[in-house]
């Protein structure tokens, strides 16, 4: 966010031909103003787009096949049965 503040300072600061007189402000070139305004607009948009893309990339994962799902469920059932049996017959 510091870059936004720096761009705003550059946009609103005006060099003076005589530093002691406020009415001697020199105009900024149009290309310079357009570049600063474009940077002020694009920088936050790209930050938001980067965060959005990162979140979509985090949601992507490995696709589970049907056999893997069935195998995992079967292992869970076996573990539950073994845990119940161990609880019923403590040693």
KADA-V753918 format. One record per residue. N is the residue number from 1. OMEGA is omega in whole degrees, 0 to 359 (* if undefined). Layout:
n->[N & N]
omega->[OMEGA & OMEGA]
This chain:
n->[1 & 2 & 3 & 4 & 5 & 6 & 7 & 8 & 9 & 10 & 11 & 12 & 13 & 14 & 15 & 16 & 17 & 18 & 19 & 20 & 21 & 22 & 23 & 24 & 25 & 26 & 27 & 28 & 29 & 30 & 31 & 32 & 33 & 34 & 35 & 36 & 37 & 38 & 39 & 40 & 41 & 42 & 43 & 44 & 45 & 46 & 47 & 48 & 49 & 50 & 51 & 52 & 53 & 54 & 55 & 56 & 57 & 58 & 59 & 60 & 61 & 62 & 63 & 64 & 65 & 66 & 67 & 68 & 69 & 70 & 71 & 72 & 73 & 74 & 75 & 76 & 77 & 78 & 79 & 80 & 81 & 82 & 83 & 84 & 85 & 86 & 87 & 88 & 89 & 90 & 91]
omega->[179 & 180 & 177 & 179 & 179 & 179 & 177 & 178 & 179 & 181 & 186 & 177 & 179 & 178 & 182 & 177 & 174 & 187 & 183 & 182 & 181 & 183 & 181 & 181 & 179 & 179 & 177 & 177 & 182 & 180 & 179 & 179 & 180 & 180 & 180 & 181 & 178 & 179 & 178 & 181 & 186 & 184 & 178 & 179 & 180 & 176 & 179 & 179 & 179 & 178 & 179 & 180 & 180 & 179 & 178 & 178 & 179 & 182 & 178 & 180 & 180 & 178 & 180 & 178 & 183 & 180 & 179 & 179 & 180 & 180 & 179 & 179 & 179 & 178 & 178 & 179 & 179 & 180 & 178 & 179 & 179 & 179 & 179 & 179 & 179 & 179 & 181 & 182 & 179 & 183 & *]
